[in-house]
Amino acid sequence: MMKAVVKYVLQISIIFVAVFPHTYLQAQERINNVRIWLAPENTRLVFDLSGAVKHKIFSLKNPSRVVLDIQNVVLNVDLNKLVLSDSPIKKIRAGKGLPLRIVLDLSENLKPVSFALAPNKEYGHRLVVDLTRTGKAFAEKIKNVEKVVNVPKVALANVVDNTNVTRNRLLPGKKLRDIVIALDAGHGGEDPGAIGASGLREKVVVLAIAQELEKLIDKENGFISRMIRRNDYYVSLRGRTAIARKKNADLFVSIHADAFKNKSARGASVWVLSNKGASSEVGRWLAQKENSSDLIGGVGNLNLGNKDAVLKGVLLDMSMTASRKDSREVASKIHKNIDRFAKMHKPNVERAGFLVLKSPDIPSILIETGFISNPKEEASLKTTAYRKKMARAIFAGIKQHFLNKPPAFTELYRLKYGNDLVKKQEYKVVSGDSLSRIAIRYGVKIASLREVNKIKNDKIRIGQRLQIPAS
């Protein structure tokens, strides 16, 4: 009787394993591919998975290593074939047990950050590991990766506060700074952006246009470019504006070549930030699509320190008010230039809530150079001639704007106004005005308003005429 029972149990077990192998045995996902992306700030490893997994990551020192333990997965790729040259990873080793342990031998101490990505139209489940340079290591490495151009600083006389005339003039024979244009080629690395019917990727097109624009800017006296990304790697949306700020940019230009669900949609467009949302249905769709791409970077919200919510809002609103006017002006000029040779999506500059435009202190615009989902426009975007034409139109608008409104302490400012660093305009005070509101409206510092108008206690009266210094 006992033998019969045992035999019956074994038979049931065999049937159970055959029918439900992943339930009976430990289920195993697979790592089918590993990709590497090199950026100045970090190195990114992307593990392509057959399904979702759990993992842990930690660092070890002496020697520097990063250890990645992945549960419920087997390695289905040869790690030795991964090209590690020019990266801080000396070698990648993998164990054979479960959980799978992958060890990264490093040439320097790096801060590891890991996160999972859900499937999208191009990729399945992914596990991303970012190895970020920090401190001295980053400062040294960045010099070898980025284009370094020395921007001369303005030499001003060392004078006391009450000597206005002397402080507002240049010392003879000293060079002024160049106008800095930050060029943001959208997407990159793990994020290809939109993809055309023929396989043309947005990240490739916009980098090529940005490189053409870079050449034009750097050839022009009084201007200099700063590329947000130089190669095929991803930079978070917040990270792009942060880089522009570190480079002391006077203008931030984000270049895209997006797609729409309707392939008949066509036309280039120029965008500025709108606090009230998009100015059209396509704007809402595009803004949502661009903003959601920041998930690829695994980043959080902008950190304004320990300031309370009300103060944060006031600071951002004050800063954005000053830069938004310039954004609209330069965007309008670029729109007119592109309209001379390309179909425009709308007759005027459009507005949307693009996250990449939300730099509080830098005039920022976003240019859609065409719809890559439209077969005719995709064909144009493939050509070098069209990319150069687009770059020339963008730069002509930038140059026109800054020739008309050059920032103080620049060579263009000196050429237009002479050695005086303050060009004054007059404003008549009306009911409800305050010194701070006037400063915000014109994008100038309250201290400059006080100084130029010799105001000591911030009191102003209706009808009073104030001199407004250059921003």
C-alpha positions in Angstrom: 0.0 0.0 0.0 2.8 2.4 1.0 4.7 1.7 -2.3 1.6 2.4 -4.3 1.1 5.8 -2.5 4.8 6.8 -3.0 4.5 5.8 -6.7 1.3 7.9 -7.1 2.9 11.0 -5.4 6.0 10.7 -7.7 3.7 10.5 -10.7 1.8 13.6 -9.6 5.1 15.5 -9.0 6.4 14.6 -12.5 3.2 15.8 -14.1 3.3 19.1 -11.9 6.9 19.8 -13.0 6.0 19.2 -16.6 3.0 21.4 -16.6 4.2 24.1 -14.1 8.0 24.1 -14.4 8.3 27.8 -13.3 6.2 27.3 -10.2 7.8 24.1 -9.1 11.4 25.1 -9.8 13.0 28.5 -9.1 12.0 30.8 -12.1 14.9 32.3 -14.0 15.0 35.4 -16.1 17.9 36.1 -18.5 20.4 38.9 -19.2 20.4 38.9 -23.0 22.6 41.9 -23.7 24.7 44.5 -21.9 25.3 48.0 -23.3 27.7 50.7 -22.2 27.4 54.5 -22.6 30.2 56.9 -21.8 29.5 60.5 -20.7 31.8 63.1 -19.1 29.9 62.8 -15.8 29.2 59.1 -15.6 29.4 55.7 -17.3 26.1 53.9 -17.8 25.6 50.1 -18.0 22.3 48.8 -19.3 21.4 45.2 -18.8 18.6 44.0 -21.2 16.5 41.5 -19.4 13.8 39.0 -20.4 11.7 40.1 -17.4 11.6 42.1 -14.2 14.2 41.2 -11.5 15.2 42.3 -8.0 18.7 43.5 -7.3 21.1 45.0 -4.8 24.2 47.2 -5.4 27.0 48.3 -3.2 30.6 49.5 -3.4 33.9 48.1 -2.1 37.3 49.9 -1.8 41.0 48.9 -1.9 40.7 48.0 -4.8 37.6 50.0 -6.0 34.8 47.7 -7.0 31.0 47.8 -7.5 29.1 44.7 -6.7 25.7 43.9 -8.3 23.6 41.0 -7.0 20.6 40.1 -9.2 18.1 37.6 -8.1 16.3 35.1 -10.3 18.5 35.7 -13.4 21.1 33.9 -15.5 23.7 35.4 -17.7 23.1 34.8 -21.4 25.8 37.0 -22.8 29.6 37.0 -22.9 30.8 40.0 -20.8 34.3 39.7 -22.2 33.0 41.1 -25.5 31.9 44.4 -23.9 34.2 47.2 -25.0 35.5 48.9 -21.9 38.2 51.1 -23.4 38.1 54.8 -22.3 35.8 53.8 -19.5 36.6 53.7 -15.7 35.7 50.0 -15.7 38.8 47.8 -16.0 37.0 44.5 -16.0 33.6 42.9 -15.5 33.4 39.5 -13.7 30.3 37.3 -13.1 29.7 34.4 -10.8 27.8 31.2 -11.6 25.4 30.8 -8.6 22.1 32.4 -7.6 21.7 35.2 -7.0 23.9 36.2 -9.9 26.8 38.4 -8.7 28.5 40.8 -11.2 31.6 42.6 -10.0 32.9 45.8 -11.7 36.6 46.4 -11.2 37.2 50.1 -11.4 40.1 52.4 -12.1 38.8 55.0 -9.7 36.2 55.5 -6.9 32.8 56.0 -8.4 29.3 56.5 -6.9 26.9 53.7 -8.2 23.2 54.3 -8.7 20.9 51.7 -10.1 17.3 51.5 -11.2 14.9 49.4 -13.3 13.2 50.6 -16.5 9.9 49.2 -17.8 9.6 48.0 -21.4 9.0 50.6 -24.1 8.5 50.4 -27.9 12.2 49.7 -28.5 13.4 47.8 -25.4 12.1 45.3 -22.9 12.9 45.2 -19.2 16.2 46.9 -18.3 18.4 47.3 -15.3 20.5 50.5 -15.4 23.7 51.1 -13.4 25.1 54.6 -13.4 28.7 55.1 -12.2 29.1 58.8 -11.4 32.4 60.7 -11.0 32.6 63.0 -8.0 35.0 65.4 -6.5 38.6 65.6 -7.7 38.2 62.6 -9.9 35.4 64.2 -11.9 37.2 67.5 -12.1 40.3 65.9 -13.6 38.5 63.6 -16.0 36.1 66.3 -17.3 39.1 68.3 -18.6 40.0 65.5 -21.0 36.5 65.0 -22.3 34.9 68.4 -22.7 36.0 71.2 -25.0 37.8 73.7 -22.9 37.8 77.3 -24.0 39.0 80.1 -21.7 36.5 82.9 -21.5 38.2 86.2 -20.5 36.6 87.8 -17.5 35.8 91.5 -17.3 38.4 93.6 -15.7 36.9 96.3 -13.5 38.5 99.0 -11.4 38.6 98.3 -7.7 36.6 101.2 -6.4 34.3 102.0 -3.6 30.5 102.0 -3.9 29.9 105.7 -4.4 32.1 106.0 -7.5 29.5 105.1 -10.1 31.3 106.5 -13.2 34.5 104.5 -12.6 32.8 101.2 -11.8 30.8 101.4 -15.0 33.7 101.7 -17.3 36.2 99.2 -18.6 39.9 99.3 -18.0 41.7 100.1 -21.3 43.0 97.2 -23.4 41.1 94.5 -21.6 38.9 91.9 -23.4 35.3 91.4 -22.6 33.6 88.0 -22.3 31.9 86.1 -25.1 28.2 85.5 -25.2 27.7 81.9 -24.2 25.1 79.7 -26.1 24.3 76.3 -24.5 23.4 73.8 -27.2 21.2 70.9 -26.1 20.9 68.0 -28.5 17.9 66.2 -27.2 17.8 62.6 -26.0 20.9 60.5 -26.4 22.3 57.1 -25.2 19.6 54.8 -23.9 17.0 57.3 -25.0 16.9 57.4 -28.9 14.0 59.9 -29.0 11.6 59.6 -31.9 12.4 57.0 -34.7 11.4 57.5 -38.3 9.9 54.9 -40.6 13.4 54.3 -42.2 15.0 53.9 -38.7 16.4 57.4 -38.5 16.8 58.3 -34.8 16.1 61.7 -33.4 19.2 61.6 -31.1 21.5 61.3 -34.2 19.8 64.0 -36.2 19.7 66.7 -33.5 23.3 66.0 -32.4 24.4 66.6 -36.1 22.4 69.9 -36.2 23.9 71.0 -32.9 27.4 70.3 -34.2 26.8 72.4 -37.3 25.4 75.2 -35.0 28.4 74.9 -32.8 30.8 75.6 -35.8 28.8 78.7 -36.7 28.8 80.1 -33.2 32.5 79.5 -32.5 33.5 81.2 -35.8 31.6 84.4 -34.9 33.5 87.0 -32.9 31.9 87.6 -29.5 30.1 84.3 -29.3 31.1 80.9 -27.9 29.1 77.6 -27.7 28.8 75.1 -24.9 27.5 71.6 -25.9 25.3 69.9 -23.3 26.3 66.5 -24.8 29.0 65.8 -27.3 28.4 62.2 -28.1 25.8 59.5 -27.8 25.0 59.5 -24.0 22.0 60.5 -22.0 21.7 63.6 -19.8 18.7 64.1 -17.6 16.4 67.0 -18.3 17.3 68.7 -15.0 20.9 67.9 -15.7 20.8 69.7 -19.0 19.8 73.0 -17.5 22.3 72.5 -14.6 25.1 72.2 -17.1 24.0 75.3 -18.9 24.0 77.2 -15.6 27.5 75.9 -14.8 28.7 77.2 -18.2 27.2 80.6 -17.4 25.0 80.4 -20.5 23.3 83.5 -21.9 20.9 81.4 -23.9 19.8 77.7 -23.8 18.8 76.1 -27.1 17.3 72.6 -27.1 17.1 71.0 -30.5 14.6 68.2 -31.3 13.1 66.4 -34.3 10.0 64.8 -32.8 7.2 62.5 -34.0 3.4 62.6 -33.8 0.9 59.7 -33.8 -0.5 61.1 -37.1 2.2 60.7 -39.8 0.7 63.5 -41.8 1.7 66.0 -39.1 4.6 68.1 -40.4 6.4 71.4 -39.9 9.1 72.9 -37.8 8.2 74.8 -34.7 9.8 77.0 -32.0 8.7 76.8 -28.4 9.0 78.8 -25.2 7.8 77.9 -21.8 4.1 78.4 -20.9 3.0 78.3 -17.3 -0.6 77.8 -18.3 0.1 74.7 -20.4 0.4 74.2 -24.1 -1.0 76.5 -26.8 -2.2 73.6 -28.9 -3.2 69.9 -28.6 0.1 68.8 -30.3 1.9 71.0 -27.8 0.4 69.1 -24.9 1.3 65.8 -26.5 4.9 66.8 -27.2 5.4 68.3 -23.8 4.2 65.2 -22.1 6.4 63.0 -24.2 9.5 65.1 -23.6 8.9 65.4 -19.9 8.4 61.7 -19.4 11.7 60.9 -21.0 13.3 62.1 -17.7 12.3 58.8 -16.2 15.2 57.3 -18.1 17.6 59.2 -16.0 16.0 58.1 -12.7 16.2 61.6 -11.3 14.0 63.5 -8.9 12.8 67.1 -8.6 14.9 70.2 -8.5 16.3 70.8 -5.0 16.1 74.3 -3.7 17.5 73.4 -0.3 15.6 74.0 2.9 13.6 77.0 1.6 9.8 76.8 2.3 7.3 76.2 -0.5 6.1 79.8 -0.7 9.7 81.2 -1.0 10.6 78.6 -3.6 7.6 79.7 -5.7 8.5 83.4 -5.4 12.2 82.8 -6.3 11.3 80.8 -9.4 8.7 83.2 -10.5 10.9 86.2 -10.1 13.8 84.6 -12.0 11.6 83.2 -14.8 9.9 86.5 -15.4 13.2 88.1 -16.2 14.3 85.4 -18.7 11.0 84.7 -20.4 10.9 88.0 -22.3 14.3 87.3 -23.9 13.1 83.7 -24.7 10.1 85.0 -26.7 12.2 87.6 -28.5 14.9 85.2 -29.8 12.3 82.5 -30.5 10.4 84.8 -32.7 13.5 85.7 -34.8 14.4 82.0 -35.2 10.9 81.2 -36.2 10.9 83.8 -39.0 14.2 82.5 -40.3 13.2 78.9 -40.5 9.9 79.9 -42.1 11.9 81.2 -45.1 12.8 77.7 -46.2 10.8 75.2 -44.3 7.1 74.4 -43.6 6.1 75.7 -40.1 3.7 73.8 -37.9 2.1 77.0 -36.7 2.5 80.7 -37.9 3.8 81.8 -34.5 6.1 80.8 -31.7 4.3 78.1 -29.6 4.1 77.6 -25.8 4.2 74.4 -23.8 5.4 73.1 -20.4 8.6 71.5 -21.5 10.6 70.6 -18.4 13.9 71.4 -20.2 12.8 75.0 -20.6 12.2 75.6 -16.9 15.6 77.1 -16.1 14.7 80.0 -13.8 17.6 82.2 -14.8 18.5 81.4 -18.4 16.4 82.4 -21.5 15.5 79.1 -23.0 13.9 77.9 -26.3 13.1 74.5 -27.8 13.2 74.0 -31.6 11.5 71.1 -33.3 13.4 70.9 -36.6 10.6 68.8 -38.2 8.5 65.7 -37.7 10.7 62.6 -38.1 7.5 60.6 -38.4 6.6 62.4 -41.6 8.3 60.6 -44.5 9.1 63.8 -46.5 10.5 65.6 -43.5 12.5 62.5 -42.4 14.1 62.5 -45.8 15.1 66.1 -45.4 16.5 65.6 -41.9 18.7 62.8 -43.3 20.6 65.3 -45.5 23.6 67.3 -44.5 22.4 70.2 -46.6 19.1 70.5 -44.7 20.9 70.2 -41.3 23.3 73.0 -42.2 20.4 75.2 -43.5 18.6 74.7 -40.2 21.7 75.5 -38.2 22.3 78.7 -40.2 18.7 79.8 -39.6 18.9 79.2 -35.9 22.2 81.0 -35.5 21.0 84.0 -37.6 18.2 84.4 -35.1 20.5 84.1 -32.1 22.9 86.7 -33.6 20.2 89.1 -34.5 18.8 89.0 -31.0 22.1 89.6 -29.3 23.2 92.3 -31.7 20.0 94.1 -30.8 20.2 93.4 -27.1 23.7 92.5 -26.0 24.4 91.5 -22.4 26.5 93.9 -20.4 30.2 93.1 -20.1 30.4 91.6 -23.5 32.3 92.6 -26.6 29.0 93.1 -28.5 27.8 95.4 -25.8 31.0 97.5 -26.1 30.6 97.7 -29.9 27.1 99.0 -29.6 27.3 101.3 -26.6 31.0 102.1 -26.2 32.8 101.6 -23.0 29.9 102.5 -20.7 28.7 99.3 -19.1 25.3 100.8 -18.2 22.8 101.7 -20.9 19.9 103.5 -19.2 16.2 103.6 -20.1 13.5 105.6 -18.4 10.4 104.2 -16.6 7.5 106.2 -15.1 6.2 104.8 -11.8 2.5 104.0 -11.7 0.1 103.0 -8.9 1.0 99.6 -7.3 4.7 99.7 -8.3 7.5 98.9 -6.0 11.2 98.9 -6.5 11.3 95.1 -6.4 8.5 94.7 -8.9 10.2 97.1 -11.3 13.5 95.2 -10.9 11.8 91.9 -11.8 10.0 93.4 -14.8 13.2 94.6 -16.3 15.4 91.7 -15.2 17.8 93.9 -13.2 19.0 93.9 -9.6 17.4 96.1 -7.0 20.8 97.2 -5.9 21.5 98.5 -9.5 18.2 100.4 -9.4 19.0 102.0 -6.1 22.5 102.9 -7.3 21.6 104.5 -10.6 18.7 106.5 -9.1 20.4 107.3 -5.8 17.6 105.7 -3.8 18.4 105.0 -0.1 15.2 103.8 1.5 13.4 102.1 -1.4 10.6 104.6 -1.4 9.2 105.7 -4.8 6.3 107.9 -5.7 3.7 107.8 -8.5 4.9 109.7 -11.5 8.6 109.4 -10.5 10.9 108.7 -13.5 13.5 106.0 -12.8 16.5 105.2 -14.9 16.7 101.5 -15.7 20.2 100.1 -16.1 21.1 97.3 -18.5 20.5 93.8 -17.1 
